[in-house]
Amino acid sequence: MIYIHSLGRASRYYAQRAALVVDGAAVSFKALNERVQNIAAALAAHGFAAGDRLALLLPNSPEYIELVYAVAGSALLQSR
């Protein structure tokens, strides 16, 4: 998936810029990328691998965005 690559690039080039605004508070690309990497690592540690299925039932929220990127990232972690 290209999602995780675009987030990593944004984190490198625009680290302190706002990626998300949650309840009036900005979340930087760097902070979002770090959170996504931690979630991806946790998914991989729990045995999720490329080709596995994971259902997400969340409202349109920052957690949903984090999980979409993390699922893409966990597949990349497994393929290395």
VOLO-748660 format. One record per residue: residue number from 1; residue in one letter; chain; x, y, z of N, C-alpha, C in turn. Coordinates in steps of 0.02 Angstrom, whole numbers, plus 50000, padded with zeros to 5 digits. Last residue first. Example, Ala and Ser with C-alpha at 12.3 -4.5 7.8 and 13.67 -1.06 7.14 Angstrom:
<rs>
<r><num>2</num><residuo>S</residuo><cadena>A</cadena><n_xx>50642</n_xx><n_yy>49888</n_yy><n_zz>50354</n_zz><ca_xx>50684</ca_xx><ca_yy>49947</ca_yy><ca_zz>50357</ca_zz><c_xx>50645</c_xx><c_yy>50002</c_yy><c_zz>50394</c_zz></r>
<r><num>1</num><residuo>A</residuo><cadena>A</cadena><n_xx>50660</n_xx><n_yy>49716</n_yy><n_zz>50390</n_zz><ca_xx>50615</ca_xx><ca_yy>49775</ca_yy><ca_zz>50390</ca_zz><c_xx>50660</c_xx><c_yy>49835</c_yy><c_zz>50390</c_zz></r>
</rs>
This chain:
<rs>
<r><num>80</num><residuo>R</residuo><cadena>A</cadena><n_xx>50466</n_xx><n_yy>49621</n_yy><n_zz>50262</n_zz><ca_xx>50538</ca_xx><ca_yy>49636</ca_yy><ca_zz>50264</ca_zz><c_xx>50578</c_xx><c_yy>49576</c_yy><c_zz>50284</c_zz></r>
<r><num>79</num><residuo>S</residuo><cadena>A</cadena><n_xx>50333</n_xx><n_yy>49594</n_yy><n_zz>50274</n_zz><ca_xx>50364</ca_xx><ca_yy>49577</ca_yy><ca_zz>50211</ca_zz><c_xx>50438</c_xx><c_yy>49590</c_yy><c_zz>50210</c_zz></r>
<r><num>78</num><residuo>Q</residuo><cadena>A</cadena><n_xx>50294</n_xx><n_yy>49643</n_yy><n_zz>50398</n_zz><ca_xx>50297</ca_xx><ca_yy>49571</ca_yy><ca_zz>50389</ca_zz><c_xx>50335</c_xx><c_yy>49552</c_yy><c_zz>50325</c_zz></r>
<r><num>77</num><residuo>L</residuo><cadena>A</cadena><n_xx>50293</n_xx><n_yy>49780</n_yy><n_zz>50375</n_zz><ca_xx>50340</ca_xx><ca_yy>49752</ca_yy><ca_zz>50425</ca_zz><c_xx>50348</c_xx><c_yy>49677</c_yy><c_zz>50415</c_zz></r>
<r><num>76</num><residuo>L</residuo><cadena>A</cadena><n_xx>50190</n_xx><n_yy>49790</n_yy><n_zz>50282</n_zz><ca_xx>50258</ca_xx><ca_yy>49804</ca_yy><ca_zz>50261</ca_zz><c_xx>50309</c_xx><c_yy>49776</c_yy><c_zz>50310</c_zz></r>
<r><num>75</num><residuo>A</residuo><cadena>A</cadena><n_xx>50083</n_xx><n_yy>49760</n_yy><n_zz>50363</n_zz><ca_xx>50096</ca_xx><ca_yy>49717</ca_yy><ca_zz>50306</ca_zz><c_xx>50167</c_xx><c_yy>49727</c_yy><c_zz>50281</c_zz></r>
<r><num>74</num><residuo>S</residuo><cadena>A</cadena><n_xx>50090</n_xx><n_yy>49868</n_yy><n_zz>50449</n_zz><ca_xx>50103</ca_xx><ca_yy>49801</ca_yy><ca_zz>50476</ca_zz><c_xx>50116</c_xx><c_yy>49752</c_yy><c_zz>50421</c_zz></r>
<r><num>73</num><residuo>G</residuo><cadena>A</cadena><n_xx>50053</n_xx><n_yy>49974</n_yy><n_zz>50363</n_zz><ca_xx>50121</ca_xx><ca_yy>49970</ca_yy><ca_zz>50390</ca_zz><c_xx>50138</c_xx><c_yy>49902</c_yy><c_zz>50417</c_zz></r>
<r><num>72</num><residuo>A</residuo><cadena>A</cadena><n_xx>49919</n_xx><n_yy>49949</n_yy><n_zz>50342</n_zz><ca_xx>49964</ca_xx><ca_yy>49950</ca_yy><ca_zz>50285</ca_zz><c_xx>50036</c_xx><c_yy>49942</c_yy><c_zz>50308</c_zz></r>
<r><num>71</num><residuo>V</residuo><cadena>A</cadena><n_xx>49880</n_xx><n_yy>49964</n_yy><n_zz>50475</n_zz><ca_xx>49868</ca_xx><ca_yy>49900</ca_yy><ca_zz>50442</ca_zz><c_xx>49913</c_xx><c_yy>49895</c_yy><c_zz>50380</c_zz></r>
<r><num>70</num><residuo>A</residuo><cadena>A</cadena><n_xx>49913</n_xx><n_yy>50099</n_yy><n_zz>50496</n_zz><ca_xx>49949</ca_xx><ca_yy>50046</ca_yy><ca_zz>50532</ca_zz><c_xx>49939</c_xx><c_yy>49978</c_yy><c_zz>50500</c_zz></r>
<r><num>69</num><residuo>Y</residuo><cadena>A</cadena><n_xx>49821</n_xx><n_yy>50169</n_yy><n_zz>50414</n_zz><ca_xx>49893</ca_xx><ca_yy>50173</ca_yy><ca_zz>50400</ca_zz><c_xx>49931</c_xx><c_yy>50116</c_yy><c_zz>50434</c_zz></r>
<r><num>68</num><residuo>V</residuo><cadena>A</cadena><n_xx>49704</n_xx><n_yy>50128</n_yy><n_zz>50482</n_zz><ca_xx>49711</ca_xx><ca_yy>50116</ca_yy><ca_zz>50410</ca_zz><c_xx>49785</c_xx><c_yy>50118</c_yy><c_zz>50392</c_zz></r>
<r><num>67</num><residuo>L</residuo><cadena>A</cadena><n_xx>49729</n_xx><n_yy>50175</n_yy><n_zz>50614</n_zz><ca_xx>49725</ca_xx><ca_yy>50104</ca_yy><ca_zz>50600</ca_zz><c_xx>49731</c_xx><c_yy>50087</c_yy><c_zz>50526</c_zz></r>
<r><num>66</num><residuo>E</residuo><cadena>A</cadena><n_xx>49730</n_xx><n_yy>50315</n_yy><n_zz>50596</n_zz><ca_xx>49788</ca_xx><ca_yy>50281</ca_yy><ca_zz>50623</ca_zz><c_xx>49787</c_xx><c_yy>50207</c_yy><c_zz>50606</c_zz></r>
<r><num>65</num><residuo>I</residuo><cadena>A</cadena><n_xx>49598</n_xx><n_yy>50335</n_yy><n_zz>50551</n_zz><ca_xx>49654</ca_xx><ca_yy>50352</ca_yy><ca_zz>50508</ca_zz><c_xx>49717</c_xx><c_yy>50315</c_yy><c_zz>50531</c_zz></r>
<r><num>64</num><residuo>Y</residuo><cadena>A</cadena><n_xx>49529</n_xx><n_yy>50295</n_yy><n_zz>50668</n_zz><ca_xx>49518</ca_xx><ca_yy>50260</ca_yy><ca_zz>50604</ca_zz><c_xx>49577</c_xx><c_yy>50272</c_yy><c_zz>50557</c_zz></r>
<r><num>63</num><residuo>E</residuo><cadena>A</cadena><n_xx>49573</n_xx><n_yy>50390</n_yy><n_zz>50758</n_zz><ca_xx>49589</ca_xx><ca_yy>50320</ca_yy><ca_zz>50770</ca_zz><c_xx>49580</c_xx><c_yy>50279</c_yy><c_zz>50706</c_zz></r>
<r><num>62</num><residuo>P</residuo><cadena>A</cadena><n_xx>49515</n_xx><n_yy>50509</n_yy><n_zz>50710</n_zz><ca_xx>49587</ca_xx><ca_yy>50499</ca_yy><ca_zz>50705</ca_zz><c_xx>49608</c_xx><c_yy>50426</c_yy><c_zz>50715</c_zz></r>
<r><num>61</num><residuo>S</residuo><cadena>A</cadena><n_xx>49364</n_xx><n_yy>50457</n_yy><n_zz>50621</n_zz><ca_xx>49400</ca_xx><ca_yy>50485</ca_yy><ca_zz>50678</ca_zz><c_xx>49475</c_xx><c_yy>50476</c_yy><c_zz>50668</c_zz></r>
<r><num>60</num><residuo>N</residuo><cadena>A</cadena><n_xx>49219</n_xx><n_yy>50404</n_yy><n_zz>50577</n_zz><ca_xx>49270</ca_xx><ca_yy>50444</ca_yy><ca_zz>50545</ca_zz><c_xx>49306</c_xx><c_yy>50482</c_yy><c_zz>50600</c_zz></r>
<r><num>59</num><residuo>P</residuo><cadena>A</cadena><n_xx>49199</n_xx><n_yy>50260</n_yy><n_zz>50686</n_zz><ca_xx>49175</ca_xx><ca_yy>50320</ca_yy><ca_zz>50652</ca_zz><c_xx>49234</c_xx><c_yy>50355</c_yy><c_zz>50618</c_zz></r>
<r><num>58</num><residuo>L</residuo><cadena>A</cadena><n_xx>49237</n_xx><n_yy>50089</n_yy><n_zz>50650</n_zz><ca_xx>49249</ca_xx><ca_yy>50150</ca_yy><ca_zz>50687</ca_zz><c_xx>49217</c_xx><c_yy>50208</c_yy><c_zz>50650</c_zz></r>
<r><num>57</num><residuo>L</residuo><cadena>A</cadena><n_xx>49279</n_xx><n_yy>49942</n_yy><n_zz>50630</n_zz><ca_xx>49213</ca_xx><ca_yy>49972</ca_yy><ca_zz>50635</ca_zz><c_xx>49219</c_xx><c_yy>50033</c_yy><c_zz>50681</c_zz></r>
<r><num>56</num><residuo>L</residuo><cadena>A</cadena><n_xx>49376</n_xx><n_yy>49840</n_yy><n_zz>50534</n_zz><ca_xx>49376</ca_xx><ca_yy>49903</ca_yy><ca_zz>50571</ca_zz><c_xx>49305</c_xx><c_yy>49930</c_yy><c_zz>50571</c_zz></r>
<r><num>55</num><residuo>A</residuo><cadena>A</cadena><n_xx>49447</n_xx><n_yy>49680</n_yy><n_zz>50525</n_zz><ca_xx>49387</ca_xx><ca_yy>49722</ca_yy><ca_zz>50517</ca_zz><c_xx>49394</c_xx><c_yy>49784</c_yy><c_zz>50561</c_zz></r>
<r><num>54</num><residuo>L</residuo><cadena>A</cadena><n_xx>49572</n_xx><n_yy>49608</n_yy><n_zz>50434</n_zz><ca_xx>49558</ca_xx><ca_yy>49642</ca_yy><ca_zz>50497</ca_zz><c_xx>49499</c_xx><c_yy>49688</c_yy><c_zz>50485</c_zz></r>
<r><num>53</num><residuo>R</residuo><cadena>A</cadena><n_xx>49655</n_xx><n_yy>49470</n_yy><n_zz>50363</n_zz><ca_xx>49599</ca_xx><ca_yy>49517</ca_yy><ca_zz>50362</ca_zz><c_xx>49587</c_xx><c_yy>49544</c_yy><c_zz>50432</c_zz></r>
<r><num>52</num><residuo>D</residuo><cadena>A</cadena><n_xx>49815</n_xx><n_yy>49440</n_yy><n_zz>50288</n_zz><ca_xx>49765</ca_xx><ca_yy>49431</ca_yy><ca_zz>50341</ca_zz><c_xx>49711</c_xx><c_yy>49484</c_yy><c_zz>50334</c_zz></r>
<r><num>51</num><residuo>G</residuo><cadena>A</cadena><n_xx>49905</n_xx><n_yy>49486</n_yy><n_zz>50195</n_zz><ca_xx>49853</ca_xx><ca_yy>49440</ca_yy><ca_zz>50172</ca_zz><c_xx>49800</c_xx><c_yy>49425</c_yy><c_zz>50225</c_zz></r>
<r><num>50</num><residuo>A</residuo><cadena>A</cadena><n_xx>50040</n_xx><n_yy>49499</n_yy><n_zz>50305</n_zz><ca_xx>50013</ca_xx><ca_yy>49517</ca_yy><ca_zz>50240</ca_zz><c_xx>49963</c_xx><c_yy>49464</c_yy><c_zz>50218</c_zz></r>
<r><num>49</num><residuo>A</residuo><cadena>A</cadena><n_xx>49986</n_xx><n_yy>49470</n_yy><n_zz>50476</n_zz><ca_xx>50034</ca_xx><ca_yy>49467</ca_yy><ca_zz>50421</ca_zz><c_xx>49999</c_xx><c_yy>49489</c_yy><c_zz>50357</c_zz></r>
<r><num>48</num><residuo>F</residuo><cadena>A</cadena><n_xx>49980</n_xx><n_yy>49472</n_yy><n_zz>50651</n_zz><ca_xx>49949</ca_xx><ca_yy>49494</ca_yy><ca_zz>50588</ca_zz><c_xx>50002</c_xx><c_yy>49497</c_yy><c_zz>50534</c_zz></r>
<r><num>47</num><residuo>G</residuo><cadena>A</cadena><n_xx>50041</n_xx><n_yy>49440</n_yy><n_zz>50772</n_zz><ca_xx>50037</ca_xx><ca_yy>49390</ca_yy><ca_zz>50720</ca_zz><c_xx>50001</c_xx><c_yy>49410</c_yy><c_zz>50656</c_zz></r>
<r><num>46</num><residuo>H</residuo><cadena>A</cadena><n_xx>50066</n_xx><n_yy>49534</n_yy><n_zz>50864</n_zz><ca_xx>50009</ca_xx><ca_yy>49491</ca_yy><ca_zz>50878</ca_zz><c_xx>49996</c_xx><c_yy>49442</c_yy><c_zz>50821</c_zz></r>
<r><num>45</num><residuo>A</residuo><cadena>A</cadena><n_xx>50167</n_xx><n_yy>49605</n_yy><n_zz>50803</n_zz><ca_xx>50184</ca_xx><ca_yy>49564</ca_yy><ca_zz>50862</ca_zz><c_xx>50128</c_xx><c_yy>49516</c_yy><c_zz>50880</c_zz></r>
<r><num>44</num><residuo>A</residuo><cadena>A</cadena><n_xx>50092</n_xx><n_yy>49674</n_yy><n_zz>50708</n_zz><ca_xx>50139</ca_xx><ca_yy>49623</ca_yy><ca_zz>50686</ca_zz><c_xx>50158</c_xx><c_yy>49577</c_yy><c_zz>50744</c_zz></r>
<r><num>43</num><residuo>L</residuo><cadena>A</cadena><n_xx>50022</n_xx><n_yy>49761</n_yy><n_zz>50795</n_zz><ca_xx>49986</ca_xx><ca_yy>49714</ca_yy><ca_zz>50752</ca_zz><c_xx>50031</c_xx><c_yy>49657</c_yy><c_zz>50729</c_zz></r>
<r><num>42</num><residuo>A</residuo><cadena>A</cadena><n_xx>50131</n_xx><n_yy>49832</n_yy><n_zz>50848</n_zz><ca_xx>50089</ca_xx><ca_yy>49791</ca_yy><ca_zz>50892</ca_zz><c_xx>50048</c_xx><c_yy>49740</c_yy><c_zz>50852</c_zz></r>
<r><num>41</num><residuo>A</residuo><cadena>A</cadena><n_xx>50178</n_xx><n_yy>49896</n_yy><n_zz>50734</n_zz><ca_xx>50222</ca_xx><ca_yy>49848</ca_yy><ca_zz>50768</ca_zz><c_xx>50181</c_xx><c_yy>49803</c_yy><c_zz>50815</c_zz></r>
<r><num>40</num><residuo>A</residuo><cadena>A</cadena><n_xx>50068</n_xx><n_yy>49978</n_yy><n_zz>50708</n_zz><ca_xx>50088</ca_xx><ca_yy>49928</ca_yy><ca_zz>50659</ca_zz><c_xx>50132</c_xx><c_yy>49875</c_yy><c_zz>50691</c_zz></r>
<r><num>39</num><residuo>I</residuo><cadena>A</cadena><n_xx>50072</n_xx><n_yy>50061</n_yy><n_zz>50822</n_zz><ca_xx>50014</ca_xx><ca_yy>50017</ca_yy><ca_zz>50811</ca_zz><c_xx>50032</c_xx><c_yy>49961</c_yy><c_zz>50762</c_zz></r>
<r><num>38</num><residuo>N</residuo><cadena>A</cadena><n_xx>50195</n_xx><n_yy>50125</n_yy><n_zz>50798</n_zz><ca_xx>50184</ca_xx><ca_yy>50086</ca_yy><ca_zz>50859</ca_zz><c_xx>50126</c_xx><c_yy>50037</c_yy><c_zz>50852</c_zz></r>
<r><num>37</num><residuo>Q</residuo><cadena>A</cadena><n_xx>50168</n_xx><n_yy>50190</n_yy><n_zz>50676</n_zz><ca_xx>50222</ca_xx><ca_yy>50139</ca_yy><ca_zz>50679</ca_zz><c_xx>50214</c_xx><c_yy>50095</c_yy><c_zz>50742</c_zz></r>
<r><num>36</num><residuo>V</residuo><cadena>A</cadena><n_xx>50067</n_xx><n_yy>50279</n_yy><n_zz>50718</n_zz><ca_xx>50052</ca_xx><ca_yy>50227</ca_yy><ca_zz>50668</ca_zz><c_xx>50105</c_xx><c_yy>50171</c_yy><c_zz>50671</c_zz></r>
<r><num>35</num><residuo>R</residuo><cadena>A</cadena><n_xx>50142</n_xx><n_yy>50360</n_yy><n_zz>50805</n_zz><ca_xx>50085</ca_xx><ca_yy>50322</ca_yy><ca_zz>50830</ca_zz><c_xx>50068</c_xx><c_yy>50265</c_yy><c_zz>50783</c_zz></r>
<r><num>34</num><residuo>E</residuo><cadena>A</cadena><n_xx>50233</n_xx><n_yy>50416</n_yy><n_zz>50712</n_zz><ca_xx>50257</ca_xx><ca_yy>50377</ca_yy><ca_zz>50770</ca_zz><c_xx>50201</c_xx><c_yy>50333</c_yy><c_zz>50797</c_zz></r>
<r><num>33</num><residuo>N</residuo><cadena>A</cadena><n_xx>50144</n_xx><n_yy>50485</n_yy><n_zz>50626</n_zz><ca_xx>50186</ca_xx><ca_yy>50430</ca_yy><ca_zz>50601</ca_zz><c_xx>50212</c_xx><c_yy>50386</c_yy><c_zz>50657</c_zz></r>
<r><num>32</num><residuo>L</residuo><cadena>A</cadena><n_xx>50092</n_xx><n_yy>50580</n_yy><n_zz>50715</n_zz><ca_xx>50048</ca_xx><ca_yy>50531</ca_yy><ca_zz>50683</ca_zz><c_xx>50088</c_xx><c_yy>50472</c_yy><c_zz>50658</c_zz></r>
<r><num>31</num><residuo>A</residuo><cadena>A</cadena><n_xx>50209</n_xx><n_yy>50653</n_yy><n_zz>50745</n_zz><ca_xx>50173</ca_xx><ca_yy>50618</ca_yy><ca_zz>50798</ca_zz><c_xx>50126</c_xx><c_yy>50564</c_yy><c_zz>50769</c_zz></r>
<r><num>30</num><residuo>K</residuo><cadena>A</cadena><n_xx>50239</n_xx><n_yy>50702</n_yy><n_zz>50615</n_zz><ca_xx>50287</ca_xx><ca_yy>50662</ca_yy><ca_zz>50652</ca_zz><c_xx>50252</c_xx><c_yy>50621</c_yy><c_zz>50706</c_zz></r>
<r><num>29</num><residuo>F</residuo><cadena>A</cadena><n_xx>50128</n_xx><n_yy>50778</n_yy><n_zz>50583</n_zz><ca_xx>50142</ca_xx><ca_yy>50719</ca_yy><ca_zz>50543</ca_zz><c_xx>50191</c_xx><c_yy>50673</c_yy><c_zz>50579</c_zz></r>
<r><num>28</num><residuo>S</residuo><cadena>A</cadena><n_xx>50041</n_xx><n_yy>50828</n_yy><n_zz>50735</n_zz><ca_xx>50091</ca_xx><ca_yy>50836</ca_yy><ca_zz>50682</ca_zz><c_xx>50099</c_xx><c_yy>50772</c_yy><c_zz>50642</c_zz></r>
<r><num>27</num><residuo>V</residuo><cadena>A</cadena><n_xx>49883</n_xx><n_yy>50878</n_yy><n_zz>50772</n_zz><ca_xx>49928</ca_xx><ca_yy>50821</ca_yy><ca_zz>50779</ca_zz><c_xx>49976</c_xx><c_yy>50825</c_yy><c_zz>50720</c_zz></r>
<r><num>26</num><residuo>A</residuo><cadena>A</cadena><n_xx>49806</n_xx><n_yy>51017</n_yy><n_zz>50853</n_zz><ca_xx>49838</ca_xx><ca_yy>50988</ca_yy><ca_zz>50794</ca_zz><c_xx>49883</c_xx><c_yy>50930</c_yy><c_zz>50814</c_zz></r>
<r><num>25</num><residuo>A</residuo><cadena>A</cadena><n_xx>49650</n_xx><n_yy>51033</n_yy><n_zz>50929</n_zz><ca_xx>49722</ca_xx><ca_yy>51024</ca_yy><ca_zz>50939</ca_zz><c_xx>49752</c_xx><c_yy>50989</c_yy><c_zz>50878</c_zz></r>
<r><num>24</num><residuo>G</residuo><cadena>A</cadena><n_xx>49514</n_xx><n_yy>51031</n_yy><n_zz>50906</n_zz><ca_xx>49548</ca_xx><ca_yy>51095</ca_yy><ca_zz>50905</ca_zz><c_xx>49623</c_xx><c_yy>51091</c_yy><c_zz>50914</c_zz></r>
<r><num>23</num><residuo>D</residuo><cadena>A</cadena><n_xx>49485</n_xx><n_yy>50894</n_yy><n_zz>50905</n_zz><ca_xx>49457</ca_xx><ca_yy>50938</ca_yy><ca_zz>50957</ca_zz><c_xx>49495</c_xx><c_yy>51003</c_yy><c_zz>50963</c_zz></r>
<r><num>22</num><residuo>V</residuo><cadena>A</cadena><n_xx>49618</n_xx><n_yy>50872</n_yy><n_zz>50804</n_zz><ca_xx>49573</ca_xx><ca_yy>50835</ca_yy><ca_zz>50847</ca_zz><c_xx>49550</c_xx><c_yy>50880</c_yy><c_zz>50903</c_zz></r>
<r><num>21</num><residuo>V</residuo><cadena>A</cadena><n_xx>49678</n_xx><n_yy>50875</n_yy><n_zz>50646</n_zz><ca_xx>49657</ca_xx><ca_yy>50920</ca_yy><ca_zz>50701</ca_zz><c_xx>49603</c_xx><c_yy>50884</c_yy><c_zz>50740</c_zz></r>
<r><num>20</num><residuo>L</residuo><cadena>A</cadena><n_xx>49823</n_xx><n_yy>50807</n_yy><n_zz>50567</n_zz><ca_xx>49753</ca_xx><ca_yy>50802</ca_yy><ca_zz>50590</ca_zz><c_xx>49740</c_xx><c_yy>50856</c_yy><c_zz>50642</c_zz></r>
<r><num>19</num><residuo>A</residuo><cadena>A</cadena><n_xx>49943</n_xx><n_yy>50862</n_yy><n_zz>50532</n_zz><ca_xx>49916</ca_xx><ca_yy>50808</ca_yy><ca_zz>50491</ca_zz><c_xx>49841</c_xx><c_yy>50801</c_yy><c_zz>50505</c_zz></r>
<r><num>18</num><residuo>A</residuo><cadena>A</cadena><n_xx>50030</n_xx><n_yy>51012</n_yy><n_zz>50536</n_zz><ca_xx>49971</ca_xx><ca_yy>50976</ca_yy><ca_zz>50559</ca_zz><c_xx>49948</c_xx><c_yy>50924</c_yy><c_zz>50509</c_zz></r>
<r><num>17</num><residuo>R</residuo><cadena>A</cadena><n_xx>50210</n_xx><n_yy>51003</n_yy><n_zz>50539</n_zz><ca_xx>50147</ca_xx><ca_yy>51027</ca_yy><ca_zz>50512</ca_zz><c_xx>50089</c_xx><c_yy>50984</c_yy><c_zz>50535</c_zz></r>
<r><num>16</num><residuo>Q</residuo><cadena>A</cadena><n_xx>50328</n_xx><n_yy>50947</n_yy><n_zz>50578</n_zz><ca_xx>50291</ca_xx><ca_yy>50986</ca_yy><ca_zz>50628</ca_zz><c_xx>50226</c_xx><c_yy>51014</c_yy><c_zz>50602</c_zz></r>
<r><num>15</num><residuo>A</residuo><cadena>A</cadena><n_xx>50373</n_xx><n_yy>50873</n_yy><n_zz>50462</n_zz><ca_xx>50368</ca_xx><ca_yy>50843</ca_yy><ca_zz>50528</ca_zz><c_xx>50322</c_xx><c_yy>50881</c_yy><c_zz>50577</c_zz></r>
<r><num>14</num><residuo>Y</residuo><cadena>A</cadena><n_xx>50381</n_xx><n_yy>50866</n_yy><n_zz>50322</n_zz><ca_xx>50336</ca_xx><ca_yy>50913</ca_yy><ca_zz>50355</ca_zz><c_xx>50322</c_xx><c_yy>50892</c_yy><c_zz>50427</c_zz></r>
<r><num>13</num><residuo>Y</residuo><cadena>A</cadena><n_xx>50472</n_xx><n_yy>50769</n_yy><n_zz>50280</n_zz><ca_xx>50474</ca_xx><ca_yy>50836</ca_yy><ca_zz>50251</ca_zz><c_xx>50433</c_xx><c_yy>50888</c_yy><c_zz>50289</c_zz></r>
<r><num>12</num><residuo>R</residuo><cadena>A</cadena><n_xx>50445</n_xx><n_yy>50653</n_yy><n_zz>50360</n_zz><ca_xx>50513</ca_xx><ca_yy>50677</ca_yy><ca_zz>50349</ca_zz><c_xx>50515</c_xx><c_yy>50750</c_yy><c_zz>50327</c_zz></r>
<r><num>11</num><residuo>S</residuo><cadena>A</cadena><n_xx>50306</n_xx><n_yy>50642</n_yy><n_zz>50354</n_zz><ca_xx>50339</ca_xx><ca_yy>50647</ca_yy><ca_zz>50419</ca_zz><c_xx>50410</c_xx><c_yy>50673</c_yy><c_zz>50413</c_zz></r>
<r><num>10</num><residuo>A</residuo><cadena>A</cadena><n_xx>50287</n_xx><n_yy>50623</n_yy><n_zz>50218</n_zz><ca_xx>50261</ca_xx><ca_yy>50684</ca_yy><ca_zz>50249</ca_zz><c_xx>50294</c_xx><c_yy>50695</c_yy><c_zz>50317</c_zz></r>
<r><num>9</num><residuo>R</residuo><cadena>A</cadena><n_xx>50346</n_xx><n_yy>50495</n_yy><n_zz>50209</n_zz><ca_xx>50374</ca_xx><ca_yy>50552</ca_yy><ca_zz>50172</ca_zz><c_xx>50350</c_xx><c_yy>50618</c_yy><c_zz>50204</c_zz></r>
<r><num>8</num><residuo>G</residuo><cadena>A</cadena><n_xx>50258</n_xx><n_yy>50420</n_yy><n_zz>50288</n_zz><ca_xx>50329</ca_xx><ca_yy>50425</ca_yy><ca_zz>50306</ca_zz><c_xx>50363</c_xx><c_yy>50484</c_yy><c_zz>50272</c_zz></r>
<r><num>7</num><residuo>L</residuo><cadena>A</cadena><n_xx>50140</n_xx><n_yy>50436</n_yy><n_zz>50214</n_zz><ca_xx>50144</ca_xx><ca_yy>50462</ca_yy><ca_zz>50282</ca_zz><c_xx>50217</c_xx><c_yy>50469</c_yy><c_zz>50304</c_zz></r>
<r><num>6</num><residuo>S</residuo><cadena>A</cadena><n_xx>50174</n_xx><n_yy>50372</n_yy><n_zz>50096</n_zz><ca_xx>50157</ca_xx><ca_yy>50443</ca_yy><ca_zz>50094</ca_zz><c_xx>50160</c_xx><c_yy>50474</c_yy><c_zz>50164</c_zz></r>
<r><num>5</num><residuo>H</residuo><cadena>A</cadena><n_xx>50193</n_xx><n_yy>50240</n_yy><n_zz>50141</n_zz><ca_xx>50248</ca_xx><ca_yy>50277</ca_yy><ca_zz>50111</ca_zz><c_xx>50235</c_xx><c_yy>50352</c_yy><c_zz>50111</c_zz></r>
<r><num>4</num><residuo>I</residuo><cadena>A</cadena><n_xx>50066</n_xx><n_yy>50206</n_yy><n_zz>50184</n_zz><ca_xx>50119</ca_xx><ca_yy>50211</ca_yy><ca_zz>50234</ca_zz><c_xx>50179</c_xx><c_yy>50248</c_yy><c_zz>50206</c_zz></r>
<r><num>3</num><residuo>Y</residuo><cadena>A</cadena><n_xx>49993</n_xx><n_yy>50206</n_yy><n_zz>50060</n_zz><ca_xx>49976</ca_xx><ca_yy>50249</ca_yy><ca_zz>50117</ca_zz><c_xx>50035</c_xx><c_yy>50260</c_yy><c_zz>50164</c_zz></r>
<r><num>2</num><residuo>I</residuo><cadena>A</cadena><n_xx>50021</n_xx><n_yy>50111</n_yy><n_zz>49966</n_zz><ca_xx>50058</ca_xx><ca_yy>50174</ca_yy><ca_zz>49962</ca_zz><c_xx>50046</c_xx><c_yy>50219</c_yy><c_zz>50022</c_zz></r>
<r><num>1</num><residuo>M</residuo><cadena>A</cadena><n_xx>50041</n_xx><n_yy>49941</n_yy><n_zz>50000</n_zz><ca_xx>50000</ca_xx><ca_yy>50000</ca_yy><ca_zz>50000</ca_zz><c_xx>50043</c_xx><c_yy>50062</c_yy><c_zz>50000</c_zz></r>
</rs>
